[in-house]
Amino acid sequence: MKIESIQKEGQGYILCRPDDQPLRTEQDVLDLISGCFEHNSYKLLLQEGTLSDEFYNLRTGLAGTTLQKLINYHIKAAAVIRTEEATQGRFKELLTELNKGEDFRVFGSETEALAWLLG
């Protein structure tokens, strides 16, 4: 994962861009949180492609671990997911519940995600 500190509309956030190593392990989650702390930013935008197949498979526990750590460290996060994984099975049910809250939401575009994250 590649992270970058961005300033927009007078607010800062961390942009997590995809690379050849998407979020796969709990250590990756901790590294991401460390990046937020290094830049003193508690808003996070995960671009499409930053989440691995393990994240979408709820049996691995990676999604739950990730979400719990983000909540524990008070990091508001938005993810851009346009892929088929977001519209299937148990993961779709999870997203339906998450999108009702104020901690983590999923959007179909980066524009929508930023509007919520910075709004």
C-alpha positions in Angstrom: 0.0 0.0 0.0 1.1 3.5 -0.7 -0.1 6.2 1.6 -0.1 10.0 1.0 -1.1 12.9 3.2 -3.5 15.2 1.3 -4.9 18.6 2.1 -8.2 19.5 0.6 -10.9 22.1 1.6 -8.9 23.0 4.6 -8.8 19.4 5.9 -6.3 16.7 5.9 -6.7 13.0 5.1 -4.7 10.0 4.3 -5.0 8.6 0.8 -4.2 4.9 0.5 -3.4 4.0 -3.1 -3.3 0.4 -4.4 0.0 -1.2 -5.4 1.2 -4.7 -5.7 0.6 -5.4 -2.0 -3.1 -4.7 -0.9 -4.2 -4.9 2.7 -3.8 -8.6 3.6 -2.8 -8.9 7.2 -3.4 -7.4 10.6 0.2 -6.0 10.4 -0.8 -4.2 7.2 -3.7 -2.6 9.2 -1.4 -1.6 11.9 1.0 -0.1 9.4 -1.9 1.9 7.9 -2.9 3.2 11.3 0.7 4.2 12.0 0.7 6.1 8.8 -2.3 8.0 9.9 -0.7 8.8 13.2 2.6 9.9 11.5 0.7 12.5 9.5 -1.6 13.4 12.4 -4.7 12.6 10.4 -7.7 10.7 11.5 -9.5 10.5 8.1 -8.6 7.8 5.6 -9.6 7.2 2.0 -9.0 3.7 0.7 -9.0 3.7 -3.1 -10.3 0.7 -5.0 -7.8 -2.1 -5.1 -6.3 -1.4 -1.7 -8.4 -4.2 -0.1 -7.4 -7.8 -0.8 -9.6 -10.8 -1.4 -9.1 -11.8 2.2 -10.8 -8.6 3.3 -14.0 -9.5 1.3 -14.0 -13.0 2.7 -15.5 -12.5 6.2 -14.3 -15.9 7.3 -10.7 -14.6 7.4 -11.6 -12.0 10.0 -9.6 -9.3 8.3 -12.5 -7.0 7.7 -13.6 -7.3 11.3 -10.1 -6.7 12.6 -9.6 -3.8 10.3 -12.9 -2.1 11.2 -12.5 -2.6 14.9 -9.0 -1.1 14.9 -10.1 1.9 12.9 -12.9 2.5 15.3 -10.6 1.9 18.4 -8.2 4.5 17.0 -11.0 7.0 16.0 -10.1 6.9 12.3 -13.0 7.7 10.1 -12.6 5.8 6.8 -14.2 5.6 3.4 -13.5 3.0 0.8 -14.1 3.1 -2.9 -15.4 -0.3 -4.0 -17.0 -0.8 -7.4 -16.2 -4.5 -7.8 -18.5 -7.4 -7.6 -17.3 -8.4 -4.2 -19.2 -5.5 -2.6 -22.5 -6.8 -3.9 -22.4 -10.4 -2.8 -23.4 -12.4 0.2 -22.4 -11.7 3.7 -20.1 -8.9 2.7 -23.0 -7.0 1.2 -24.9 -7.4 4.5 -21.9 -6.0 6.4 -21.7 -3.0 4.1 -25.4 -2.3 4.5 -24.9 -2.1 8.3 -21.6 -0.1 8.1 -23.1 2.5 5.7 -25.6 3.4 8.4 -22.8 4.5 10.8 -20.3 7.3 10.9 -17.1 5.3 11.2 -16.7 3.5 7.9 -18.6 3.7 4.6 -18.2 2.4 1.1 -18.8 4.4 -2.0 -18.9 3.8 -5.7 -16.7 6.8 -6.5 -13.9 8.8 -4.9 -15.9 12.0 -5.2 -18.7 10.6 -3.1 -16.3 9.2 -0.6 -14.5 12.5 -0.1 -17.7 14.4 0.2 -18.7 12.2 3.1 -15.2 12.0 4.6 -14.6 15.7 4.6 -18.3 16.8 5.1 
